[in-house]
Amino acid sequence: MVKQRKYKETVKQIKALVEDENEIIANLANISAILKQNFDSFSWCGFYIRKGKKLVLGPFQGKPACMKIEIGKGLCGKCAAEKRSIIAPDVSKFPGYISCDSKTRSEIVIPIIKKRKVKGVLDIDSRKLNAFNKDDEKYLTRLAALISKIW
């Protein structure tokens, strides 16, 4: 329940911040900062932006990350290719996992879709195994829908 309440408050905070702002990079930067600040279990939080057949690193909070990921490769690329969220409870068991931080143990990736096209993905890592579940997916999918409206 605590996590759900925190998500509700976070989505409300983000909505208030971005609803009258149309600068997408500024919005993504603030969203990643808010998410990282509000959830102690998030070791990395950010966005990859689709540019043709690749995802290019966008605004994020955390350690340096992979600059480009091919659509279909790794968690982020698979999420973009399949237009669906992916939860990896243990990244070491995900076939083709692309490791940017050797301490990452679990990850969730949510597509940001506008007019049936993937604009980018929201990628969140944790140093804990099994850090993400259906509640995370539910609230982060709501956040992705909000982002798609301002993109």
N, C-alpha and C positions, 0 to 999 in steps of 0.2 A: 503493500500500500504506500509506503514511503516513496518508493521509486515512481509509482504512478502519479502521486501528488507532485513530485518534483518535475516530472515531464509536463504535466498540465500547467504548472507555473512557468516553466521554461518556454513552452510554446506560446503562452500568453505574452510573456516578456518579449519574445522574438517578434511576434505579430505586431505588437505596439511599436517596436523599433523600426520595422521595415515597411509598414503599410503605406507610408507616404514617401518612401524613398525608392527611386528607380535605378540607382547605380548598383548593378548586380555584383560587381567585385567588392564594393564596400559592404553590401548586404551579406555576402558569403563570408567575408572576413569577420564581421561582427557575429554572425550566427555561429561560426566555428569557435570563436572566443567565448561566447556565452555557453555553448555546450561543454567545452573543456572546463570552464570555470565552475559550472553547476554540477558536474558529475565527476567525482574523485576517481572513479574506476576507469575513466577514459584516458588512455595514455597518449592517443593521437586522435585528432578529429579534424576532418577537412573535406575538401571537394576536389574532384577531378572533373574537368570540363571537356566535353566531346569536341574534338577538332578532326573531322573526317573519320578515319579509321583508327584513331587513337584517342586516349584519354590523356589530357595534359594537366599536370598539377596546378591546382588553383589555391585559393586562400586556405590556410590550415593553422592548427596549433599543435605543437609537438616537435619531435626530432625531424631533421631533414628527411625527405621522402623521395620515392621514385619519381622521376620527372615525367616520363611518358609510359603508358601502358597500352598495348594493343587491345582493341576490342576482341573479346573472346578469351583473353589470357588472364590468369590469376582470378582472384575474387572480384575485383573491380571490373575487369574486362568481361567476365562471364555475366555479371549483373547487368552491364550495359547491353551485351548481346542478347540476353534472354529477357530483358525488361522486367526483371523481378528481383525482389530482395533476397539476399543470401546471408545466412547466419552460419559462421564457422565456429563451433564450440571449442575446437582444438585445431588451430591453423596447420599444425604439423601433419594432420591427416587429410588436408584438402589437396587433391591432386593438382599439380601445377601452381601451387601457392608461390607468390612472389613476395619474398621477405625484404622489407625495407628496414625493419628494426628486429634484431634477433630476440629481443625480449617480449615481443608480441606473442600472446598465447591464444587469444580469441578475437573475432572481428565480426562486424556487421556492415553490410553495404546495401544502400537503398538507392534505387534509380530515381532520377528527377526527370519526369516525363511531361512534355508539353506538346499538344496536338499529335499524340502517338509517337513522338520522337524523343529519344533520350538526349537531354541537354547535358547531363552530367550525372555524377553519383556522389552521394554523401557516404563517406568512409569513416568508420570509427573503430579504433583498436583498443584492446585492453591487455594488461599484463597478467590478467587472471584467466584461467580456463573457465569455460561456460559462463562468461560474463553477460551474455545477451540471450534474450528469450523472445517469445511472441509479444510480450508487453512492450519491449524496446522496439520491435518491428512495427507495432501498431502506432505508437506515438511518433516514431521517426518517419513513418510513411505519411502521417498527417502533416508533419513538418515539411516533407518533400513536396506535398501537394501545395502547401502555402508558398514554398519557394518557386514552384512552377508558375504560379500566378503572377509573381513579380519579375520573372525572368523574361 
